[in-house]
């Protein structure tokens, strides 16, 4: 497996108005992906506007100067394609996947809504209702739905990562047309956008089309970004939440370095070895043999400026919460104290390398990874070099990172218990 690698080639250039363009040609299938990514996310929101970046993702599908309210979706679907978007803390990404002979259609649609959006009170009120309903369905009225909210609140207290991407209900309800217009004018500009086009394209013809549809867009781009100050926990913290759940859950959470850091790659191995497979240590010992946990897994929330590592266990009835937390903490200690056997390490190494390579065989995944790498690190080639980083991780690296980022750091313990 270790001889596999990626060697994707990208064409990069800037338009005079600041739009950064990335082209990736792959003519093996007659499809194209058009992906404008804007360097604005939840961490750019000011006080009183928590949730506006995500709300604006919805607003971008409400019509523009030359496109009707449902026109973007309708046009892409009639062309045999699909479109969608997602908002994170660090960026907002839109994409159109469609047959390559419809490249010009996608560029026209994206340029029209970058240049002019149909922001009316009716459209705004409608999307506020949609977002509030989404918040109820995925967070407020779901068992364990507020877990991520509590992770962020404690691990990233006082930072621009403290509030979930979906935002605060009181802020969402209060957004005005003026605030929405200002947000679009400030952040949805060529110089705050990375436009990636990948797939079955002709490079020179694609450059001509980009210039045709985006070259004349001019905006002031009045962006004032606050520095995202990440403070470490000063002491161990614990929170117990009574919720409408049937089984208790214990989560042990740590603040870790951001994505693409050396520690990020080391901890990927740690999560897989300790919990994320049926053959992992915690599964074998506490799900199958001792029947203490109903399930167990480890998760990394990887963001640009920092991340969170979570060990999560759902308990079988009758299991004591404190016992479960002690087990998780002790297993981290045992991981560091004991050796990682060669067979275990090589199996996980091969699986991670294979997953990294196969993930980036899909055009949409290549585009998402590339625009993220450019916006966060100004380096599109990271998609090629990350494989080597996985391959170069050693057992000593993993243990060193576990000690410095888990054992030697303060932690946040989050418990969810059934309401009485």
N, C-alpha and C positions, 0 to 999 in steps of 0.2 A: 504493500500500500504506500510506503513512504516515497516511492518514485513518482507517484501521481502529483500533478501540480496544475495550476491554472496559468494560462499565459494570454489573457484577454488584452486586446489592443484597443485603445480609445483615441479618438480625435477630439481635441479640446481647443476652444477659442472663445473670445469675447466679442460681442457686438459693441459698437460705439456707445450704446446706451447702458452698457454694463451687464447685459444678459450673458451669463456663462453657459456655453453650449458644450455638451458631451455627446459624441456620436459613437455608437458601437454597431458595426456591420456584421450581420450573420444571415446569409442568404439561403440557409438550409431549409427554412420554412417560410411560406408567403405571409408572414405576420409582422406587425410592427407595434412597438410600445412607445407611446408619447407620454413623457413624465415630467411635468413642471413641478419642482419642489421649492417651496418658499421657506426661507430661513426665519421662520416665526413659529413659536409654539407656546405652550402654557407658561414656560419660564420667562417669556417676554411680556406677560400681562402685568398691568399695574394694579394697585389696590383698588377695589371697587369694580374691577372688570375681570374677575377670575372666571374663566370659561369662554371668553370671547373668541379665542383662537379656534376652539372646537366648534362653537356656534357658527363661525364664519366659514368653516368647511361646508356646513349645510347651506349657508347663504350663497355659496358659489355655484350651486345647482339651481338657483331660483330665477335664472334668466339674466341676459345682458342686453346691450344695445341692439344687437341684431339677432338675438336668440330668445325664443319664448321661454316661459317658466319651466316647461318640461323638455325644452328643445334639445338640451345637451344629451340627456339620456336617450331621447327618441332618435336623434340623428345617429348616435353611435350604434344603437341596437339595430336600426334599419340597415346599417352598413355591415351588419354581421359581427359586431364587436361588443365589448363591455367596458364600463368605466366605473371608477370608484375613487375614494380618497381616504386618508387617515391622518389624524392629528396626534402628535406626541409632545413631549416637553420641549424638544429642540427644533422641531420642524413640522411643516404641514405638506403632505405629498398628495398629488393628484395623478391619476393615470388613465389612459385610454388604450385598450388593447383591441386591435382590429386588423382586418386584412390590409396588406401593405399598399394596395392600390387606393386606399382611403387615407393615406398619410396627410394629404393636404386638408381634408375635412377636419381631422383632429387638430391640426395646427391653427386653422381658422377659429374653431370653437375655443381653444385655450387662449388665443390672443385676444379674442373678443371679450372674454370675462376677466382677463388681466387688465384690459384697457378701460372697460366700463361695465359696472355691475348694476343690476336693477334692484336697488335697495329702497324698498317702500315700507311704510309702517305695516301694511298688511302682510307682506312677505316676512318681515322681521317677527311680527307677533306669531305667525304660523310656525316658524322655525324655533322660536322660544318654546312653544308648546311641545314641539317634537322632541327637543333636547331634554326638557323636563320629564317627559314621559320615558325617554331613554334612560335617564338617571334613575327613575323609579324601577325600571325593569332590570337594570344591570347592577344596581348598587343598593338602593334603599329597601326594596322589597324582596331581596334575594338572601337566602341563608348564607352567612359569612360574607355578605356583599360589601361590607364596610372594611374588610381586612386591609386592602391596599391603601385606603384612606388613612387608616391608623398607622400602617407602616411608614408612609410618607410623613405624616404629622410628627412622628417621634424621631425617625432616622434623619430627616432633613429639616428639622425645626429651624425656622428663621431664614430658610433659603428659598430660591425660586422654584424648588422642587417640592415644596411643602404641601401645596394644594393639588388634588387630582386634576388631570387634564379636563375632565368634564366640567369642573368648576364648582362654584358655590351657588346654591339655589337663589339666594337673595340678589346676587350679582346678575345672574342670568335673566331674572325677571325684570331687572332695571335697565337693560341695554336700550339705548336710544338710536334712532336713525342717524343722528349726527355722529355718535361714537362709532357706529358701523362704517359710515362713510370715511371717517378719519382713519380707521383701521385699514380699510382697503387702500386708501391713498398712500398711507405710510409704508405698509409692508408688502402689498401686492404690486411691486414694481420690478422692472427688468433687472436692476442691480441687486435686488434681494432674492433673485430667482436663479435656480439652476435648471436648465432645460435639457433633459436627456432623451435622446431618440435612439432606440435600439431595434435590431431585427433586420428585415429584408429591405434594405435601403441602398440607394446610390449616394455616396458621400457628397458629391458636388451638387447634385440636384436637390438634396436635402438642405444643404447650406443656402441655396437660392430661395427655397421655400421659407426657411426660418427668417431670412432677411426680409422677404416679402411681407410676412405676417407680423413680425415682432420688431423690425428695424425702426419703424416710425413711432413706437410707443415711448413717450417721455413722461417721467414722473419725478417729483421732488425727492421722494424717499426720505422723509423726516423721521429717522429712527434714532432713538436714544436708549440704548440697551444698558440695563443695570448689570453690574458684575454679580455673578451667582456665587455667593459666599457660602461654602459648605463647612459647617462646624461639626466636629466629632462629639459623640456623647461623652459627657463628663463623668457619668456614673451609670451603673446598670439600672434599667427601668423595667417596670412590669405593669401591664394593664389587663384586667379581666372584664370581658364584655358579655353580659347576659343577652342571648339572642334567640330568635325563633329557630333553633336548631335541635336536632335529635341527638347528635353525638358531640362530645367536647373535642376541641382542636387546640393544640399547642404549637406556637411558632416561635422559633429563636431567630432573631434578626440581627444582622451586622451591617454596618456601613463599609463598603469596599471601594477601591479605585474604579474609575470609569472604564467604558469599553475601549478596546484596543490597547489597554495597559498590559504589561507582562502578567500582573496578578490576575487579570480577567481571564487569560488563557489557562493559567495554573488552576484557578478555581473551577473552570469548566470540567477539568479532570476530577477534582474533588467531589463536585455534585454528582457526577456519574458513578464514581466508585462507591460513595457512601449511601446513596438513596435512590437514584433515578432509573434503576432497572430491577427486574425480578431477581436477578442474581446479585444485586447490591447488598452491602453489609447489613443495613438496617432492615431491608425487606426480609432477608433470610432469617435474621435473628429475632426480630420483634413482630413481624407479620405472620411468618410461617411457623417458626419454632416455638416462640413463647406466647403468641396470640395476644400480645398487649396492644398493638396498633392494628387498626383496620386498614390503614394505608399510611404511607410515608413518602415524601419526596423532598427534593431540594430545588430551589429556584433562584435564578439570578435576574434582577431587574437592572439591565445595563443601560446607563445613560451617558451622555457626553462627559459631564463634570464629575460624576460619582455613580455608585450603584448600591444595590442592596442584595445581600445573600440571605436566603430564608431556608431554614430547616423546618418542615411542616409535618406534623403527625396528627392524624385523626384517630381518636382512641376508641377501643372497644368498650362496651358498657362495663362499668365497675372499675375502670382504671383510674387511678388517682392522678390528678393534674400535675401535682408537684413531682410525683414519681416519673411521669413522662418527660417533664422538663429536665429533670436530673439525668435521665437516660440520654437525651439528645446532647446535653453538655458533656457528659462523660464520653460519649462516642466521638466527639470532636477531639477530646484529649487522647483517647486511645488511637485515633487516626494518626496523630502526631507521634505518639510514643512508640507505636509499632511500625514495622516495615510494610511497605506496599509490595506484595509479591509480584514477581516478574510476569506471571501468566495474567494476573488481574490487570496490571498496567498495560501490557501489550494489547490485550483485548479492547480496553477502553480507548487506547491510542488509535487503533485501527478503526474503531467505530466513529470516533470524532473526526478523523481524517476523511473517512468515506462520506460522512454526513456533510462536512464542509465542502467537499468537491461536488457531490450530487446536488446540494442545495443551489449551487450557482451554475447549474446546467439549464435552468429555466430563465427565459428572457426577462420576465417580470422581477425575479429575485436578483438577477444581475443589475437591473436598473435601480432597484431600491437600495441595494448595498452600495452601489457606486455613488449615487447622489448623496447618501448619508455620509460616506467617506469624504466626499469633497466638501460638503457643508461643515462637517465637524472637524476635519483634519486637513482640508485642502490637499488631499492625496487620493486620486482615483485608483492608484496602483495597489492600495491596501487589499483589494479583493484578491490580488495575485499573491501577495506576501503573507497574508494571514495563515495560509496553509503551512508555510514554513515555520510560523510561530507555534502552531499546534505540534508540528513534528519535533521541534527543538525542546519542548518541555521535558524536564527530567523529574524523576521521583523526588530528588532533593529539592527541586524548585517548588514542587507542590507542598511538601512539608514545611518549607521555609515560609511560604505564603500563608498557609493555614495558621502557623504560629503568630506571624506578625499582624495578620488581618482578622483573625478570629480569637485565638487564645489570649493574645495580648491586648485586645480591644474591649471596650464596654459593649454591652449588648442590650437589646430590647426584646422582652418576652411578651408575647401577645396570646392571651387565652380567650377562647370562645366557649361558653358553657350554656346548656339549655336553660331557658327561663323557668323559674319555679312557678 
